[in-house]
Amino acid sequence: MAAMTTDTTGAAARDDASRPGGPADSPFVRACRRQPVPHTPVWFMRQAGRSLPEYREIRANVAMLESCRRPDLVTEITLQPVRRHKVDAAILFSDIVVPVAAAGVDLDIVPGTGPVVAEPVRTAADVQRIRPIGRDDVPYVDEAVRMLVKELGDTPLIGFAGAPFTLASYLVEGGPSRNHVKTKALMYGDPELWHALAGRLAEVTLAFLRVQIAAGVSAVQLFDSWAGALSEADYRRFVLPHSTTVLSGLADAGIPRIHFGVGTAELLGAMGEAGADVVGVDWRTPLDVATRRIGPDKAVQGNLDPCLLFAPWPVIEAEVRRILDEGRAAPGHVFNLGHGVLPETDPEVLTRVVALVHELSARPAEGA
Ligand code: CP3
């Protein structure tokens, strides 16, 4: 065990994880790898969060960024939905701006608003101030992942980071934005500065994911939540090279990589080219259509509309059936929502959806 705390490659953790029935042999990881599964695995983006009363309680007097920097809180919050819903994977509790703050950007997460940046990044000098990061800049993430891997046993832990475009939008706009006007103005008006910024964010993201991989996560997801704001041509020119730096840069890690965005129907093919094993699909594109766009060599993840969880149960049940049917067209399917769990969601409905996905997708063991 001592070797695990000093190991910086993740090799020891991975060897242990790949034992039969271990996290690397779990239904979630197997589906990502397009291998046969005993049932369709399911987890939910934002499963650890405001929909859970136990989460609201633990966060009552702790600011969001502070909670991300306390391994005891990160561990407890990450485990909450696993205990409650019996999902097939945990996702590290953190936020996409955590590595950017570690890289020296002065920002805060404001309740009800989201990330707010004190001095928006708009010049070459601003870009220069974003420092490269390593393990010692985010020791709390390294520690939380190691604690979680022990606590989770056979349940895989998903690490994550924000993609260069989505991160750049927060940094350039200074906060959440509907139209990404300043970001696009910079992109079109000063492509060289844009590529310098996105390139630097790609390095920060790659380093941040490497810390999580070395600490033992079983998969990673790159969140490009706002990529759907771009045309395919602009996505290919301004974003794809940088997301490729991140995803293809992790090819040697040997763990599944998931690439997710919202409103990306026209981008699914391009997003699949960045080097992921799994492409996340929102509710606007049926999974059979999505898999035709992405190609037969990648699994898909999705894609129940988070708002559907507010419908009567028979409606939810019919939609879960439809998504499982459409997902059979893909070479691997991880059931999820098309975007994160909304804070007002009844957690009991989430628990029921997990049980339903498992029941409807159960396949008899080989040879049985
Ligand atoms: O869900 C919660 O309430 C948990 C706490 C929380 C997180 N981020 C965790 C998180 C809160 C309050 C935030 C702030 C924040 N950061 C917001 C929400 C603003 C609000 O009050 O409604 C937003 C939009 C951000 C920026 C952000 N963080 C983006 C765009 C993403 C990518 C995923 C997405 O939703 O599009 C994140 C990732 C994130 N923040 C995760 C978690 C737990 C990712 C992991 C997961 O899916 O569970």
Boltz pocket constraint, residues with backbone or C-beta under 6 A from the ligand:
constraints:
  - pocket:
      binder: B
      contacts: [[A, 44], [A, 45], [A, 46], [A, 47], [A, 48], [A, 49], [A, 50], [A, 64], [A, 91], [A, 92], [A, 93], [A, 94], [A, 95], [A, 96], [A, 97], [A, 109], [A, 110], [A, 111], [A, 112], [A, 113], [A, 114], [A, 115], [A, 160], [A, 166], [A, 223], [A, 225], [A, 340], [A, 341], [A, 343]]
      max_distance: 6.0
